[in-house]
Amino acid sequence: MNLFTTTGMAAGLVLWAILTGCGGRGADVDAASTSTAPASPVLAPILEVTEPRAQLMPGVGAVYLTVTNSGDEADHLVAIKTAAASVAETHETVVEEGVMRMMARPEGFEIPAGGSLELAPGGKHIMLIEPQPTSDEGGTILLTLHFATSEPIAIEAIVTTPASGDHAMDHDAAHDMEHDMEHD
């Protein structure tokens, strides 16, 4: 090959690359054939709270409920505000080395996308410390649930009597928690 042929081929390749956008396709490709279909919109968390109920005992109480998330993104229960107790915290009853203990979960609880968070006796729950006297069984207490991304949700929890076994379990766990807190 001579210099003229090599230079001509190089110039031709540069011109071809400019016209095709270095994509290897001809310059006659239209924009419609290169676009992709729009992505499906992602639904932010859509939360619904069902069956809120509270069990109150002297000095402590617990709130149980279910939060269902029908959105495509997870959310997180991060705080609870209420005038019905001195403190409202996220807690979980766990068994460690055969001993049932109540553990504070200050990071809150996840509500998975397309799933639910169940707060129930013997598991995750909202702990009320020094609940205010409200009413007897059948009365309600007001709480506001705060989430990482969703708007707060105000709820009324119906005051119920602990089911057989629930009272003993939660009372013992609360006693263990109070005992552990005294020794920290």
C-alpha positions in Angstrom: 0.0 0.0 0.0 1.2 3.5 -0.7 0.9 6.5 1.6 -2.0 8.0 -0.5 -4.2 4.9 -0.1 -3.5 4.6 3.7 -4.3 8.3 4.2 -7.4 8.1 2.1 -8.6 5.0 4.0 -8.0 6.8 7.4 -9.9 9.9 6.3 -12.8 7.7 5.1 -12.9 5.9 8.4 -13.0 9.1 10.3 -15.8 10.5 8.1 -17.7 7.2 8.5 -17.3 7.4 12.4 -18.6 11.0 12.5 -21.6 10.2 10.3 -22.6 7.1 12.2 -21.8 8.4 15.7 -19.3 5.6 16.2 -22.2 3.3 16.8 -21.6 0.9 14.0 -25.0 1.6 12.5 -25.7 3.5 9.4 -26.6 7.2 9.5 -30.1 6.4 8.3 -31.2 5.0 11.7 -34.1 7.0 12.9 -34.6 8.1 16.6 -37.8 6.0 17.0 -35.9 2.7 16.5 -33.3 3.6 19.1 -35.7 4.7 21.9 -36.8 2.4 24.6 -40.3 2.0 26.1 -40.8 4.2 29.1 -40.3 2.4 32.4 -43.3 1.6 34.6 -43.7 4.2 37.3 -42.5 3.1 40.7 -45.2 3.4 43.3 -44.1 5.1 46.5 -45.0 3.3 49.7 -48.8 3.2 50.1 -49.5 2.4 53.8 -52.6 1.2 55.5 -52.9 0.6 59.3 -55.4 -2.1 60.5 -56.4 -3.5 63.8 -54.7 -1.1 66.2 -55.2 -2.2 69.8 -53.6 -1.4 73.1 -53.0 -3.4 76.3 -52.4 -1.2 79.3 -50.9 -2.3 82.6 -49.7 -0.3 85.6 -46.5 1.4 84.4 -46.3 -0.1 80.9 -48.5 -0.9 77.9 -48.2 -2.2 74.4 -49.8 -1.3 71.1 -50.3 -3.9 68.4 -51.3 -3.3 64.8 -50.6 -4.2 61.2 -49.1 -1.8 58.6 -49.6 -3.0 55.0 -47.5 -1.4 52.2 -49.1 -1.8 48.7 -46.4 0.3 47.1 -43.2 -0.7 45.2 -40.8 0.8 47.7 -40.2 -0.2 51.3 -40.8 2.3 54.1 -39.8 2.4 57.8 -41.7 3.0 61.0 -39.3 5.4 62.8 -41.2 7.0 65.6 -44.5 7.1 67.5 -46.0 10.2 69.2 -48.8 10.1 71.7 -50.1 12.0 74.7 -51.2 8.6 76.2 -47.8 7.8 77.6 -44.6 9.4 78.8 -42.7 7.5 76.2 -43.7 5.4 73.1 -40.9 3.3 71.5 -40.5 0.5 69.1 -39.6 -2.7 70.9 -39.3 -6.4 70.2 -39.7 -9.4 72.4 -36.8 -11.9 71.8 -35.6 -15.1 73.3 -31.9 -15.2 74.2 -30.4 -18.3 75.8 -33.9 -19.4 76.8 -34.8 -16.1 78.5 -37.5 -13.9 77.0 -36.3 -10.3 76.9 -37.8 -7.0 75.5 -35.3 -5.1 73.4 -35.7 -1.5 72.4 -35.4 -1.1 68.6 -34.7 2.6 68.2 -34.1 2.2 64.4 -37.8 1.2 64.1 -39.2 -1.5 61.8 -39.2 -1.9 58.0 -42.4 -2.2 56.1 -41.4 -4.1 53.0 -42.7 -3.2 49.5 -45.8 -5.2 48.7 -45.7 -6.7 52.3 -46.7 -5.9 55.8 -45.3 -5.2 59.3 -47.2 -7.0 62.1 -46.9 -5.8 65.6 -48.2 -8.5 67.9 -47.8 -10.0 71.4 -44.6 -11.9 71.8 -42.9 -10.0 68.9 -42.5 -6.5 67.6 -44.7 -3.9 69.3 -45.0 -0.3 70.4 -44.0 0.0 74.0 -45.8 2.6 76.1 -43.9 3.6 79.2 -46.0 5.2 82.0 -49.3 5.2 80.1 -51.7 7.8 81.2 -54.9 6.5 82.7 -57.4 6.6 79.9 -60.5 4.5 80.0 -61.4 0.9 80.6 -61.6 -1.8 78.0 -63.2 -0.5 74.8 -61.8 3.0 75.2 -59.2 4.4 72.8 -55.8 6.0 72.8 -54.5 8.3 70.1 -51.1 7.8 68.4 -49.4 9.2 65.4 -47.1 6.9 63.5 -44.1 8.5 61.7 -42.4 6.9 58.8 -39.1 7.5 56.9 -40.8 8.5 53.6 -44.6 8.5 54.0 -46.7 11.1 55.7 -47.5 10.4 59.4 -50.7 8.4 60.1 -52.9 9.2 63.1 -54.6 6.1 64.6 -57.0 5.3 67.5 -56.0 2.1 69.3 -58.8 0.3 71.1 -57.9 -0.6 74.7 -58.3 -4.4 75.1 -57.7 -6.9 77.9 -54.6 -9.1 77.3 -55.5 -12.5 76.1 -54.6 -15.5 78.3 -50.8 -15.8 78.2 -50.2 -12.4 76.6 -50.3 -10.5 79.9 -47.8 -12.8 81.6 -45.5 -12.7 78.6 -45.5 -9.0 78.1 -45.5 -8.3 81.8 -42.4 -10.6 82.3 -40.7 -9.1 79.3 -41.4 -5.5 80.6 -40.0 -6.5 84.0 -36.9 -7.9 82.4 -36.5 -4.7 80.4 -36.9 -2.5 83.5 -34.5 -4.7 85.4 -31.9 -4.5 82.5 -32.4 -0.7 82.3 -31.7 -0.4 86.0 -28.4 -2.2 85.7 -27.1 -0.4 82.6 
